[in-house]
Structure formats: C-alpha cells, structure tokens
Amino acid sequence: MPERYETTTLVIPPPLRSDTLRARFTLCDGPIRVNCVVDGDTFWFRGDKIRIADIGAPEIFTPHCRDERQAGEIARDRLLVLLNAGSFTLVSGWRDTDRYGRKLRTVTRADRSLGATLVEEGLARRWNEPRRDWCALD
C-alpha cells in the first residue's frame, strides 16, 4: 500500500500597508492652505482639509480657557513634527467627511496611528472617549 502524505498550505499574509504619502508641512498661515497643520487633529494635505478621525485634540481657536489653548498649541506642534517625520498613509473610515466637510482619516505610519501617539503623549483623547476637560490639567 502506498504511503500517504498530508499537504499543508502556507498562507502568506499580504504585505503591510505601504506608507506612500509625504509632504513638507508648515503651520497654516494665510488663505492658501496646501500642506499645513491647523491644530492637533486637523491639517491640510494636497489642498484637502483632513480631520484625524481617531482623536480629539484641545481647541486653539475656541478654547474654554488659557490652558486648553496652550495644550492645543503643543498638540499642533507635535502633529507637525509627526507628519514631517516620514511617509504616512491616510485610511478612510465608515464616514468620508464630517459635518464641516473635512475628510475623516486615520493617519498611520508603519501601521500605527499617529493619533494614538498623540493620545499616549497626553496631547489628545481617543475619539470614542468622553470629552476631556483640558482646563483641569493635572
């Protein structure tokens, strides 16, 4: 009787998402906005206004107090550094735009959310968490 061999199929997962987007970002200033950072969760990329979908950052333009404005400026400056640090990917979610017409996207680099980095550094909150009182900073 011939010997029987089992065959095994090796499944190789698809490659990780490729980070192919890149630009030189500045802080937004003036009416022409192409590649610039507005605040800790909003930036312009190639002329499109992007709202980072997975976080909420302190307000700069309508803050509830001075501490919130300062925290917002720190978050904005950190986002500028993160975006300029290398290529990234914009990932669409279940909704394409918010009520203000901004494109809702998660920004990733090496399959890691830049928003999660801001949250871990205490500069933003996860979008699905309650609003944070930036005026009662520890």
C-alpha positions in Angstrom: 0.0 0.0 0.0 1.5 3.4 -0.9 2.4 5.9 1.8 0.0 8.8 2.3 1.3 12.3 2.8 -0.6 15.3 4.1 -0.2 18.5 2.3 -0.1 21.8 4.1 -0.9 25.1 2.5 1.2 28.0 3.7 -0.8 31.2 3.8 1.3 34.3 3.5 -0.5 37.5 4.6 -0.5 40.4 2.2 2.2 43.0 2.9 1.5 45.7 5.4 0.0 48.8 4.0 2.6 50.9 2.3 3.3 54.4 3.6 3.5 56.3 0.3 2.2 59.8 1.2 4.7 62.5 2.1 4.8 66.3 2.1 6.7 69.2 3.8 4.2 70.6 6.3 4.2 74.0 7.9 1.8 75.7 10.3 -1.2 77.1 8.5 -0.9 80.8 8.0 -2.9 82.8 5.4 -5.6 81.9 3.0 -3.6 79.4 0.8 -3.5 76.0 2.5 -1.9 73.1 0.7 0.2 71.1 3.2 -0.1 72.7 6.7 -1.2 71.9 10.2 -4.2 73.8 11.7 -4.4 72.2 15.1 -3.8 68.9 16.9 -6.3 67.0 14.9 -6.7 68.9 11.7 -4.4 69.5 8.8 -4.4 70.3 5.1 -2.8 67.8 2.7 -2.6 68.5 -1.1 -5.3 71.0 -0.7 -7.7 68.8 1.2 -8.7 69.5 4.8 -8.2 66.4 6.8 -9.7 65.7 10.3 -7.8 62.9 12.1 -10.7 60.5 12.8 -9.5 58.6 15.8 -8.7 61.5 18.2 -9.9 64.8 19.6 -7.3 67.4 20.5 -7.6 70.6 22.6 -9.0 73.6 20.9 -6.8 76.5 19.8 -9.3 78.8 18.1 -12.3 78.4 20.5 -10.7 77.3 23.8 -12.6 77.2 27.1 -9.5 78.6 28.9 -5.9 79.6 28.5 -4.7 76.1 29.5 -6.7 74.5 26.7 -5.2 76.9 24.1 -1.7 76.1 25.3 -2.4 72.4 25.2 -3.8 72.8 21.7 -0.7 74.6 20.5 1.5 71.9 21.9 -0.6 69.2 20.2 -0.5 71.2 16.9 3.3 71.5 17.1 3.7 67.8 17.9 1.4 66.8 14.9 3.6 69.0 12.7 6.7 67.0 13.8 5.0 63.7 13.4 3.7 64.5 9.8 7.2 65.7 8.8 8.9 62.7 10.2 8.3 60.5 7.1 5.8 58.9 4.8 2.4 58.0 6.0 -1.0 56.5 4.9 -4.4 58.1 5.1 -7.1 55.4 6.0 -10.7 56.1 5.3 -13.3 55.0 7.9 -17.0 54.4 7.9 -17.7 58.1 7.1 -15.9 60.1 4.4 -16.5 63.6 5.7 -17.6 65.3 8.9 -20.3 68.0 9.1 -17.7 70.7 8.3 -16.7 69.0 5.1 -13.3 67.8 6.4 -12.2 64.4 5.2 -12.2 61.9 8.1 -9.0 59.9 8.0 -6.8 57.9 10.4 -3.2 58.8 9.8 -0.8 55.8 10.1 2.9 55.1 9.7 4.1 51.5 9.7 0.5 50.5 10.5 0.5 52.6 13.7 -1.9 55.5 14.2 -0.2 58.9 14.7 -3.3 59.8 16.6 -2.6 57.0 19.1 0.9 58.6 19.6 -0.7 61.9 20.5 -3.0 60.1 22.9 -0.2 58.3 24.6 1.7 61.5 25.0 -1.3 63.1 26.7 -1.9 65.6 23.8 -5.2 64.2 22.6 -8.0 61.9 23.6 -9.4 58.9 21.8 -12.4 59.9 19.7 -14.7 57.4 21.4 -13.8 58.6 24.9 -15.7 61.3 26.7 -14.5 64.9 26.0 -11.6 65.8 28.2 -11.6 69.0 30.3 -8.3 70.5 29.2 -8.9 73.3 31.7 -8.4 70.9 34.6 -5.0 69.7 33.6 -3.1 67.8 36.2 
